[in-house]
Amino acid sequence: AASGLLDGKSCSTHWSAADELRRQYPAIEVKADCLITDEQGIYTNGGAYSFLNLILYLVEKYYDRSTAIFCSKVF
């Protein structure tokens, strides 16, 4: 956010950080209720283990659904 990469874009974050992120960076559309945002090659997620969901999302997006499902079972 501080770099300006998210200006004019949406991003997700942990619900407890959403208000502070909105306050510090008003040019960003903060979506605390979204697990993952995917906007113009920038991926954001929020929460302690939400990176696992992001990994599965990227596996499905760039490989295929069956592999993402297999990975989810391994996790």
Sequence and secondary structure as in RCSB ss.txt:
>XXXX:A:sequence
AASGLLDGKSCSTHWSAADELRRQYPAIEVKADCLITDEQGIYTNGGAYSFLNLILYLVEKYYDRSTAIFCSKVF
>XXXX:A:secstr
 TTSTTTTSEE   GGGHHHHHHH TTSEE TT SEEEETTEEEE STTHHHHHHHHHHHHHT HHHHHHHHHH 
